[in-house]
Amino acid sequence: MAGSFGEILKTIMKILVTGGAGFIGSNFVRMVLAEHSDCFVVNLDKLTYAGNLENLAGFLDNPNHKFIKGDICDGQLVEKVIDEFHIDAIINFAAETHVDRSITAPKIFIETNVTGTLTLLQAARDKKIHRFIQISTDEVYGELGPQGKFTEQTPLSPNSPYSASKAAADHLVKAFGHTWGLKFNITRCSNNYGEYQFPEKMVPLMINNALNDKELPVYGDGLHVRDWLYVYDHCTAIWKVLAQAKPGEIYNIGGCSEKKNLEVVNLILDYLKKPESLIKHVTDRPGHDRRYAIDPSKIMTQLGWKPSVTFEQGIRKTIDWYLNNQKWLADVVSGDYQKYYQQMYGNR
């Protein structure tokens, strides 16, 4: 793979996207294929419970897209894919991401988020990949008080097994950069929401329950604060990092939309014209961080990115999408999509 990364960007760039059938990964793949015809995307996904080929409907047979079912912990497979498709860059979305699941079953989070990332890094180093982008999370920073925001200089202080596994992966990425000269970037995003999100996460869970007149479970007093980022805006930020960032830079990506959980739930209920009586406060989860907030000024200043969608606009777009895709939602909730893609695509 001769030539500089800038020269590669002028030709057909070949990107390995891991976890590209999941929520953020599939949105990124769809965006790239729709907007960047000079890119070829190899999509490697294990298709666990949150990975779904229906997320890629209309793009699976795109000539610039190749889907491969596989595990990022399989080093031989990863190297084979890199060699076969002459991969220039790796963007690692593949991860176990649900905090609640990490509390009850942390082992898989270490296997996927740490060992899987290590496997990718070793292959990237050995195959001299031009750029490795690690998709991380603001949760690696820990908990904020009522004031202030996370910057890229905030020390890592994860408080859940999930965030600890992501912080470990971030450290590994930096170590490969320092030790072997791997050209990397790390992005740390705030809470994503949008189309194709698996309904264990708060926004689609609340939408689905409200649509079915079920109780909406809200942890504790519902006053936990998160910064909300529309998934398409996140994808455009990642593209900016891939296309423009200097190796070794870390970028926080936020939506500039801090909201209390109860505010989000009430917006959903209002839009769907459902009663607040559906809200049920439940026992808070262990170690629930009170507040996260992102300072995205670095990526705004250096790369010219900014969120294009306000939370009010984004949540309406998101609810409308779920309203118009209730079969997708029902299939995901029931697990029928597993049968669907097995019948349609087998081990593709």
VOGUVEX-352295 format. One line per 10 residues: their letters; for each residue x, y, z of C-alpha. Coordinates in nm, 2 decimals. Example, Ala and Ser with C-alpha at 12.3 -4.5 7.8 and 13.67 -1.06 7.14 Angstrom:
as) 1.23:-0.45:0.78; 1.37:-0.11:0.71 $
***
This chain:
magsfgeilk) 0.00:0.00:0.00; 0.23:0.27:-0.12; 0.16:0.64:-0.12; 0.05:0.89:0.13; -0.29:0.89:0.29; -0.37:1.21:0.10; -0.29:1.04:-0.23; -0.52:0.75:-0.13; -0.80:0.99:-0.06; -0.77:1.10:-0.43 $
timkilvtgg) -0.83:0.75:-0.55; -1.07:0.48:-0.44; -1.02:0.44:-0.07; -1.09:0.09:0.07; -1.22:0.10:0.43; -1.27:-0.18:0.66; -1.57:-0.10:0.89; -1.61:-0.33:1.18; -1.95:-0.35:1.35; -2.11:-0.21:1.03 $
agfigsnfvr) -2.44:-0.39:1.08; -2.50:-0.23:1.42; -2.66:0.11:1.50; -2.38:0.37:1.44; -2.18:0.15:1.21; -2.47:0.08:0.97; -2.56:0.45:0.96; -2.19:0.53:0.88; -2.19:0.27:0.60; -2.51:0.40:0.46 $
mvlaehsdcf) -2.38:0.76:0.46; -2.05:0.67:0.30; -2.21:0.46:0.02; -2.47:0.73:-0.04; -2.23:1.03:-0.04; -1.88:0.91:-0.13; -1.87:0.71:-0.45; -1.49:0.70:-0.44; -1.50:0.46:-0.13; -1.52:0.09:-0.12 $
vvnldkltya) -1.65:-0.04:0.22; -1.58:-0.39:0.36; -1.82:-0.44:0.64; -1.72:-0.70:0.90; -1.98:-0.78:1.16; -2.04:-1.09:1.38; -2.42:-1.03:1.37; -2.48:-1.06:1.74; -2.82:-0.96:1.89; -2.76:-0.59:1.80 $
gnlenlagfl) -2.63:-0.65:1.45; -2.89:-0.67:1.18; -2.86:-0.69:0.81; -3.19:-0.52:0.77; -3.01:-0.21:0.89; -2.83:-0.22:0.55; -3.14:-0.26:0.34; -3.09:-0.11:0.00; -2.71:-0.11:0.04; -2.61:-0.48:0.08 $
dnpnhkfikg) -2.57:-0.53:-0.29; -2.42:-0.19:-0.36; -2.11:-0.25:-0.58; -1.90:-0.05:-0.34; -2.00:-0.26:-0.04; -1.90:-0.61:0.07; -2.05:-0.76:0.38; -1.86:-1.04:0.56; -1.99:-1.21:0.87; -1.71:-1.26:1.11 $
dicdgqlvek) -1.56:-1.18:1.45; -1.30:-0.91:1.51; -1.13:-1.15:1.76; -1.04:-1.38:1.46; -0.70:-1.26:1.37; -0.66:-1.48:1.06; -0.99:-1.36:0.92; -0.90:-0.99:0.98; -0.57:-1.03:0.81; -0.73:-1.22:0.52 $
videfhidai) -0.98:-0.94:0.47; -0.71:-0.67:0.48; -0.50:-0.86:0.22; -0.79:-0.96:-0.01; -0.94:-0.61:-0.04; -0.62:-0.41:0.00; -0.76:-0.21:0.29; -0.63:0.14:0.35; -0.81:0.23:0.67; -0.99:0.06:0.96 $
infaaethvd) -1.28:0.22:1.15; -1.36:0.02:1.46; -1.73:0.05:1.56; -1.75:-0.31:1.68; -1.83:-0.32:2.05; -2.06:-0.44:2.32; -2.21:-0.11:2.43; -2.50:-0.16:2.67; -2.40:-0.05:3.03; -2.67:-0.26:3.19 $
rsitapkifi) -2.55:-0.58:3.02; -2.19:-0.50:3.12; -2.29:-0.50:3.48; -2.46:-0.84:3.46; -2.22:-1.00:3.21; -1.89:-0.82:3.19; -1.68:-1.09:3.03; -1.81:-1.05:2.67; -1.72:-0.67:2.70; -1.36:-0.76:2.77 $
etnvtgtltl) -1.35:-1.01:2.49; -1.50:-0.79:2.22; -1.40:-0.44:2.33; -1.05:-0.52:2.45; -0.93:-0.84:2.29; -1.12:-0.76:1.96; -0.96:-0.42:1.94; -0.61:-0.57:2.02; -0.66:-0.82:1.73; -0.75:-0.54:1.49 $
lqaardkkih) -0.45:-0.33:1.61; -0.21:-0.62:1.56; -0.34:-0.67:1.21; -0.32:-0.30:1.13; 0.03:-0.28:1.25; 0.15:-0.59:1.07; -0.03:-0.50:0.74; 0.09:-0.13:0.76; -0.26:0.01:0.75; -0.26:0.39:0.68 $
rfiqistdev) -0.52:0.49:0.94; -0.69:0.32:1.24; -0.99:0.51:1.39; -1.12:0.39:1.72; -1.48:0.48:1.80; -1.50:0.54:2.17; -1.73:0.71:2.42; -1.75:1.00:2.66; -1.82:0.74:2.93; -1.44:0.67:2.95 $
ygelgpqgkf) -1.41:1.01:3.13; -1.63:0.90:3.42; -1.88:1.14:3.59; -1.91:1.52:3.58; -2.03:1.74:3.85; -2.31:1.99:3.78; -2.07:2.22:3.59; -1.80:2.18:3.33; -1.76:1.96:3.02; -1.53:1.68:2.91 $
teqtplspns) -1.24:1.79:2.70; -0.98:1.57:2.53; -0.75:1.64:2.82; -0.99:1.51:3.08; -0.83:1.21:3.26; -0.99:0.88:3.19; -1.19:0.75:3.49; -1.44:0.49:3.38; -1.71:0.37:3.63; -1.88:0.08:3.46 $
pysaskaaad) -1.74:-0.25:3.31; -1.85:-0.11:2.97; -1.66:0.22:3.00; -1.36:0.04:3.15; -1.34:-0.19:2.85; -1.36:0.11:2.61; -1.09:0.30:2.81; -0.87:0.00:2.80; -0.91:-0.02:2.42; -0.83:0.35:2.39 $
hlvkafghtw) -0.51:0.30:2.58; -0.42:0.01:2.35; -0.47:0.22:2.05; -0.24:0.50:2.19; 0.02:0.23:2.29; 0.03:0.10:1.93; 0.08:0.45:1.81; 0.36:0.52:2.05; 0.53:0.19:2.03; 0.50:0.09:1.66 $
glkfnitrcs) 0.41:0.42:1.49; 0.05:0.31:1.40; -0.13:0.61:1.26; -0.45:0.64:1.46; -0.73:0.87:1.57; -0.97:0.82:1.86; -1.32:0.97:1.87; -1.53:1.00:2.19; -1.89:1.07:2.13; -2.18:1.16:2.35 $
nnygeyqfpe) -2.51:0.97:2.36; -2.62:0.88:2.01; -2.98:0.85:1.89; -3.15:0.80:1.56; -3.26:0.54:1.30; -3.18:0.17:1.34; -3.09:0.18:1.71; -3.15:-0.14:1.90; -3.44:-0.09:2.15; -3.25:-0.17:2.46 $
kmvplminna) -3.12:0.19:2.45; -3.33:0.46:2.61; -3.47:0.65:2.31; -3.60:0.36:2.10; -3.71:0.17:2.42; -3.92:0.47:2.52; -4.06:0.51:2.17; -4.15:0.14:2.14; -4.31:0.12:2.49; -4.51:0.44:2.43 $
lndkelpvyg) -4.64:0.31:2.09; -4.76:0.00:2.27; -4.90:0.19:2.57; -4.65:0.01:2.80; -4.48:0.16:3.11; -4.17:0.37:3.03; -3.91:0.27:3.29; -3.70:0.57:3.41; -3.40:0.51:3.63; -3.41:0.68:3.97 $
dglhvrdwly) -3.54:1.04:3.97; -3.48:1.07:3.60; -3.26:1.37:3.64; -2.94:1.21:3.50; -2.80:1.44:3.23; -2.66:1.34:2.89; -2.55:1.53:2.58; -2.75:1.39:2.28; -2.59:1.35:1.94; -2.80:1.27:1.63 $
vydhctaiwk) -2.63:0.97:1.46; -2.60:1.12:1.12; -2.41:1.42:1.27; -2.18:1.17:1.44; -2.11:0.99:1.11; -2.02:1.32:0.94; -1.78:1.39:1.22; -1.61:1.06:1.18; -1.57:1.12:0.81; -1.41:1.45:0.89 $
vlaqakpgei) -1.16:1.28:1.11; -1.08:1.01:0.85; -1.04:1.27:0.57; -0.87:1.56:0.75; -0.73:1.47:1.10; -0.36:1.44:1.17; -0.26:1.10:1.31; -0.26:1.08:1.68; -0.53:1.33:1.75; -0.83:1.26:1.97 $
yniggcsekk) -1.16:1.43:1.92; -1.47:1.47:2.14; -1.79:1.46:1.93; -2.10:1.61:2.10; -2.44:1.73:2.00; -2.44:2.04:2.22; -2.78:1.92:2.35; -2.77:1.85:2.73; -3.10:1.70:2.85; -3.22:1.53:3.16 $
nlevvnlild) -3.36:1.19:3.10; -3.71:1.30:3.20; -3.70:1.58:2.95; -3.62:1.33:2.67; -3.90:1.10:2.78; -4.15:1.38:2.80; -4.06:1.50:2.45; -4.13:1.16:2.32; -4.46:1.13:2.50; -4.57:1.48:2.38 $
ylkkpeslik) -4.49:1.40:2.02; -4.67:1.07:2.03; -4.96:1.23:2.23; -4.92:0.97:2.51; -4.99:1.05:2.88; -4.71:1.11:3.13; -4.88:0.85:3.35; -4.69:0.59:3.14; -4.37:0.69:3.31; -4.26:0.46:3.59 $
hvtdrpghdr) -3.96:0.54:3.81; -3.76:0.22:3.87; -3.46:0.14:4.10; -3.15:0.31:3.97; -2.88:0.09:3.82; -2.56:0.04:4.02; -2.30:0.32:3.97; -2.51:0.53:3.74; -2.31:0.83:3.65; -2.51:1.15:3.71 $
ryaidpskim) -2.39:1.38:3.43; -2.19:1.37:3.10; -2.13:1.67:2.89; -1.90:1.71:2.58; -1.69:2.00:2.47; -1.66:1.95:2.09; -1.47:2.28:2.03; -1.16:2.10:1.91; -1.32:1.92:1.62; -1.52:2.23:1.54 $
tqlgwkpsvt) -1.21:2.45:1.52; -0.96:2.21:1.36; -1.19:2.02:1.12; -1.48:2.26:1.07; -1.74:2.01:1.19; -2.05:2.11:1.38; -2.38:1.93:1.46; -2.64:2.01:1.19; -2.95:1.89:1.38; -3.09:2.02:1.71 $
feqgirktid) -3.22:1.77:1.95; -3.58:1.88:1.90; -3.54:1.82:1.52; -3.35:1.50:1.56; -3.59:1.34:1.81; -3.88:1.42:1.58; -3.70:1.27:1.28; -3.62:0.96:1.50; -3.97:0.91:1.62; -4.11:0.95:1.27 $
wylnnqkwla) -3.86:0.68:1.14; -3.98:0.43:1.41; -4.34:0.51:1.33; -4.27:0.44:0.96; -4.07:0.13:1.04; -4.27:-0.06:1.29; -4.21:-0.40:1.13; -3.84:-0.35:1.17; -3.90:-0.26:1.53; -4.13:-0.55:1.59 $
dvvsgdyqky) -3.88:-0.79:1.42; -3.60:-0.67:1.64; -3.79:-0.69:1.96; -3.92:-1.04:1.88; -3.59:-1.16:1.74; -3.75:-1.25:1.41; -3.49:-1.06:1.22; -3.24:-1.34:1.32; -3.46:-1.58:1.11; -3.50:-1.32:0.84 $
yqqmygnr) -3.13:-1.27:0.76; -3.05:-1.64:0.81; -3.31:-1.73:0.55; -3.22:-1.45:0.31; -2.84:-1.44:0.34; -2.73:-1.75:0.52; -2.37:-1.72:0.63; -2.30:-1.45:0.38 $
***
